[in-house]
Structure formats: C-alpha cells, structure tokens
Amino acid sequence: MTIKDFIDTNTFTLVNDGNNHDVELTGCYCCDLLSIAMGHAPQGCVWVTVMNNVNTLAVASLAECGCVVLACGVALDDVFLAKAAEQNITVFKTELPVFEAALKAHELL
C-alpha cells in the first residue's frame, strides 16, 4: 500500500500531506522514545506515537518513515505543522490510543 492509498482510506485525519504519495508503506511501528525510534523504526513504516514536537519530525526524516500518526488526540502547534510541511512529512492524527491506532494501520496494510 502506498501513502496515497493510506490517505484515501480516510481512517485517520490528514494534517499534513507530505506529497510523498508513491512511498510504499512497509509496516507499522510504535514507540514514544525518540532515541529508540531513531535506531529501530523501519524505513517506510507508519510510525504511531504521541510525541508531538519537531524532534519527532527529525526522527521521522532520519529513519525515513513513510508517515507519522499522532495518537491520543495530542494537540499540534503551528511550529510542528510548519516543520512537517517544510520537510514533506505526511502526518495524521487520531483520537485513538496508540495500540488501537497501530492495529487499524496494521489492518490496512
């Protein structure tokens, strides 16, 4: 499944379209500790987390994650959204807890 296909499911609320629609999603990864995610998130993954700061975007970029799903209804500020747009990172949000969001993402893939 590509990011475009993932967007088209309308399962999660799209907050930033990274214009990386052709990227193949490889699986789902859950982690809120950025240093662990940086070394273990697989390339092309759907990364589900509650970490809503610009460092999350830096890790997503370094690990070459396919997209980020912010769970638990965490708030997003303008700095985060501007950085996501600048770095072309596709970001979604959901009210679901991390486990349930990851399960939904996994089922889609």
Phi and psi in degrees as GROMACS dihedral restraints (atoms count N, CA, C in turn):
[ dihedral_restraints ]
;  ai    aj    ak    al  type     phi  dphi    fc
    3     4     5     6     1   -90.5    20    10
    4     5     6     7     1   167.8    20    10
    6     7     8     9     1   -60.9    20    10
    7     8     9    10     1   -37.5    20    10
    9    10    11    12     1   -58.5    20    10
   10    11    12    13     1   -45.9    20    10
   12    13    14    15     1   -60.8    20    10
   13    14    15    16     1   -40.7    20    10
   15    16    17    18     1   -63.8    20    10
   16    17    18    19     1   -43.6    20    10
   18    19    20    21     1   -60.5    20    10
   19    20    21    22     1   -44.5    20    10
   21    22    23    24     1   -64.9    20    10
   22    23    24    25     1   -16.8    20    10
   24    25    26    27     1   -72.1    20    10
   25    26    27    28     1   -20.2    20    10
   27    28    29    30     1    55.1    20    10
   28    29    30    31     1    29.5    20    10
   30    31    32    33     1   -74.2    20    10
   31    32    33    34     1   -39.3    20    10
   33    34    35    36     1  -119.4    20    10
   34    35    36    37     1   157.9    20    10
   36    37    38    39     1   -80.8    20    10
   37    38    39    40     1   121.0    20    10
   39    40    41    42     1   -76.7    20    10
   40    41    42    43     1   123.5    20    10
   42    43    44    45     1  -110.6    20    10
   43    44    45    46     1   -21.1    20    10
   45    46    47    48     1  -150.2    20    10
   46    47    48    49     1   124.1    20    10
   48    49    50    51     1   -91.8    20    10
   49    50    51    52     1   112.9    20    10
   51    52    53    54     1   -80.4    20    10
   52    53    54    55     1     2.7    20    10
   54    55    56    57     1    54.2    20    10
   55    56    57    58     1    35.9    20    10
   57    58    59    60     1  -117.0    20    10
   58    59    60    61     1    44.7    20    10
   60    61    62    63     1   -59.7    20    10
   61    62    63    64     1   -26.9    20    10
   63    64    65    66     1   -85.3    20    10
   64    65    66    67     1    -5.3    20    10
   66    67    68    69     1   -66.2    20    10
   67    68    69    70     1   129.9    20    10
   69    70    71    72     1   -81.4    20    10
   70    71    72    73     1   127.1    20    10
   72    73    74    75     1   -81.7    20    10
   73    74    75    76     1   132.1    20    10
   75    76    77    78     1  -102.7    20    10
   76    77    78    79     1   -12.9    20    10
   78    79    80    81     1   159.2    20    10
   79    80    81    82     1  -170.2    20    10
   81    82    83    84     1  -120.3    20    10
   82    83    84    85     1   142.5    20    10
   84    85    86    87     1  -136.4    20    10
   85    86    87    88     1   134.6    20    10
   87    88    89    90     1  -121.2    20    10
   88    89    90    91     1   128.5    20    10
   90    91    92    93     1  -172.4    20    10
   91    92    93    94     1   137.4    20    10
   93    94    95    96     1  -109.0    20    10
   94    95    96    97     1    -3.3    20    10
   96    97    98    99     1   -96.3    20    10
   97    98    99   100     1   109.6    20    10
   99   100   101   102     1   -60.3    20    10
  100   101   102   103     1   -37.7    20    10
  102   103   104   105     1   -66.0    20    10
  103   104   105   106     1   -33.7    20    10
  105   106   107   108     1   -72.8    20    10
  106   107   108   109     1   -45.7    20    10
  108   109   110   111     1   -59.9    20    10
  109   110   111   112     1   -38.0    20    10
  111   112   113   114     1   -60.3    20    10
  112   113   114   115     1   -36.0    20    10
  114   115   116   117     1   -94.4    20    10
  115   116   117   118     1   -13.0    20    10
  117   118   119   120     1  -125.5    20    10
  118   119   120   121     1   -16.4    20    10
  120   121   122   123     1   -65.9    20    10
  121   122   123   124     1   123.6    20    10
  123   124   125   126     1   -71.8    20    10
  124   125   126   127     1   146.2    20    10
  126   127   128   129     1   -56.3    20    10
  127   128   129   130     1   134.9    20    10
  129   130   131   132     1    81.9    20    10
  130   131   132   133     1     7.3    20    10
  132   133   134   135     1   -78.7    20    10
  133   134   135   136     1   161.4    20    10
  135   136   137   138     1   -90.6    20    10
  136   137   138   139     1   110.3    20    10
  138   139   140   141     1   -95.2    20    10
  139   140   141   142     1   117.2    20    10
  141   142   143   144     1  -102.1    20    10
  142   143   144   145     1   125.1    20    10
  144   145   146   147     1  -153.7    20    10
  145   146   147   148     1   168.2    20    10
  147   148   149   150     1  -109.4    20    10
  148   149   150   151     1     0.3    20    10
  150   151   152   153     1   -77.1    20    10
  151   152   153   154     1   112.4    20    10
  153   154   155   156     1  -114.3    20    10
  154   155   156   157     1    46.8    20    10
  156   157   158   159     1  -125.8    20    10
  157   158   159   160     1   171.3    20    10
  159   160   161   162     1   -64.0    20    10
  160   161   162   163     1   -23.7    20    10
  162   163   164   165     1   -64.8    20    10
  163   164   165   166     1   -31.3    20    10
  165   166   167   168     1   -60.6    20    10
  166   167   168   169     1   -42.2    20    10
  168   169   170   171     1   -67.4    20    10
  169   170   171   172     1   -35.9    20    10
  171   172   173   174     1   -63.4    20    10
  172   173   174   175     1   -43.1    20    10
  174   175   176   177     1   -66.0    20    10
  175   176   177   178     1   -42.7    20    10
  177   178   179   180     1   -59.4    20    10
  178   179   180   181     1   -39.2    20    10
  180   181   182   183     1   -69.2    20    10
  181   182   183   184     1   -47.7    20    10
  183   184   185   186     1   -61.9    20    10
  184   185   186   187     1   -40.5    20    10
  186   187   188   189     1   -82.9    20    10
  187   188   189   190     1    -5.9    20    10
  189   190   191   192     1    57.0    20    10
  190   191   192   193     1    44.0    20    10
  192   193   194   195     1   -63.8    20    10
  193   194   195   196     1   150.3    20    10
  195   196   197   198     1   -70.2    20    10
  196   197   198   199     1   -44.2    20    10
  198   199   200   201     1  -162.5    20    10
  199   200   201   202     1   170.3    20    10
  201   202   203   204     1  -121.6    20    10
  202   203   204   205     1   134.8    20    10
  204   205   206   207     1  -115.2    20    10
  205   206   207   208     1   117.3    20    10
  207   208   209   210     1   -90.9    20    10
  208   209   210   211     1   119.9    20    10
  210   211   212   213     1   -99.4    20    10
  211   212   213   214     1   175.5    20    10
  213   214   215   216     1    63.6    20    10
  214   215   216   217     1    20.4    20    10
  216   217   218   219     1    65.0    20    10
  217   218   219   220     1    26.7    20    10
  219   220   221   222     1   -60.6    20    10
  220   221   222   223     1   144.6    20    10
  222   223   224   225     1   -77.4    20    10
  223   224   225   226     1   148.2    20    10
  225   226   227   228     1  -117.1    20    10
  226   227   228   229     1   132.9    20    10
  228   229   230   231     1  -100.0    20    10
  229   230   231   232     1   171.8    20    10
  231   232   233   234     1   -64.5    20    10
  232   233   234   235     1   -32.0    20    10
  234   235   236   237     1   -64.9    20    10
  235   236   237   238     1   -45.5    20    10
  237   238   239   240     1   -60.4    20    10
  238   239   240   241     1   -48.7    20    10
  240   241   242   243     1   -64.2    20    10
  241   242   243   244     1   -39.5    20    10
  243   244   245   246     1   -65.3    20    10
  244   245   246   247     1   -41.2    20    10
  246   247   248   249     1   -68.2    20    10
  247   248   249   250     1   -39.4    20    10
  249   250   251   252     1   -61.5    20    10
  250   251   252   253     1   -42.4    20    10
  252   253   254   255     1   -65.6    20    10
  253   254   255   256     1   -43.0    20    10
  255   256   257   258     1   -62.7    20    10
  256   257   258   259     1   -37.9    20    10
  258   259   260   261     1   -94.1    20    10
  259   260   261   262     1     3.8    20    10
  261   262   263   264     1    54.6    20    10
  262   263   264   265     1    48.9    20    10
  264   265   266   267     1  -106.6    20    10
  265   266   267   268     1   124.8    20    10
  267   268   269   270     1   -76.7    20    10
  268   269   270   271     1   126.4    20    10
  270   271   272   273     1  -129.3    20    10
  271   272   273   274     1   135.1    20    10
  273   274   275   276     1  -119.4    20    10
  274   275   276   277     1   164.4    20    10
  276   277   278   279     1  -135.4    20    10
  277   278   279   280     1   158.6    20    10
  279   280   281   282     1  -155.5    20    10
  280   281   282   283     1   154.6    20    10
  282   283   284   285     1   -82.7    20    10
  283   284   285   286     1   -13.6    20    10
  285   286   287   288     1   -63.8    20    10
  286   287   288   289     1   149.1    20    10
  288   289   290   291     1   -64.8    20    10
  289   290   291   292     1   162.9    20    10
  291   292   293   294     1   -53.8    20    10
  292   293   294   295     1   -49.7    20    10
  294   295   296   297     1   -60.7    20    10
  295   296   297   298     1   -46.7    20    10
  297   298   299   300     1   -66.0    20    10
  298   299   300   301     1   -37.8    20    10
  300   301   302   303     1   -64.6    20    10
  301   302   303   304     1   -43.8    20    10
  303   304   305   306     1   -65.4    20    10
  304   305   306   307     1   -38.6    20    10
  306   307   308   309     1   -63.1    20    10
  307   308   309   310     1   -44.1    20    10
  309   310   311   312     1   -61.4    20    10
  310   311   312   313     1   -45.3    20    10
  312   313   314   315     1   -61.4    20    10
  313   314   315   316     1   -44.9    20    10
  315   316   317   318     1   -60.4    20    10
  316   317   318   319     1   -42.7    20    10
  318   319   320   321     1   -62.3    20    10
  319   320   321   322     1   -35.4    20    10
  321   322   323   324     1   -69.2    20    10
  322   323   324   325     1   -36.2    20    10
